[in-house]
Amino acid sequence: MKDNIEVPIYEKQNLTIEEAAEYSNIGQNKLRELTAEENCRFVLWVGTKRLIKRKLFDDFITNSYSI
């Protein structure tokens, strides 16, 4: 039997939309809108699943004045 191990968000390399929303306090709809843009550097598509590259997302937030 496998134990479910919870990895803290700050240790994860990639985040789900839900985790990224909780992490950044940016709404899920806004994150979907941002990651739908073709030139979005912090999105990773795994099939149809959208993941957020945490370090690049942090850089994006740091360098943004507004979204």
DALIN-V315487 format. One record per pair of residues at least 12 apart in sequence whose ideal C-beta (glycine too) atoms are under 8 Angstrom apart, sorted by sequence separation. I is the first residue (numbers start at 0). J is the second residue. D is the distance in Angstrom with one decimal. If there is no record, write none. Layout:
# DALIN-V315487
I:J:D + I:J:D
This chain:
# DALIN-V315487
40:52:7.8 + 8:21:7.3 + 8:22:5.2 + 16:30:5.4 + 41:55:3.9 + 16:31:6.4 + 34:49:5.6 + 40:55:5.4 + 41:56:4.3 + 34:51:7.1 + 41:58:7.8 + 16:34:7.8 + 31:49:7.4 + 41:59:5.5 + 40:59:7.1 + 30:51:7.1 + 13:43:5.9 + 22:53:7.6 + 19:51:4.1 + 16:49:6.0 + 18:51:7.6 + 23:56:7.2 + 33:66:6.7 + 19:53:7.8 + 15:50:6.5 + 16:51:7.0 + 14:50:6.6 + 15:51:7.5 + 13:50:4.2 + 14:51:4.5 + 19:56:6.4 + 23:60:6.3 + 29:66:6.7 + 13:51:6.5 + 13:52:5.9 + 14:53:5.4 + 12:52:7.3 + 13:53:6.5 + 12:53:6.2 + 25:66:7.1 + 11:53:6.2 + 12:54:7.6 + 14:56:7.4 + 8:53:7.8
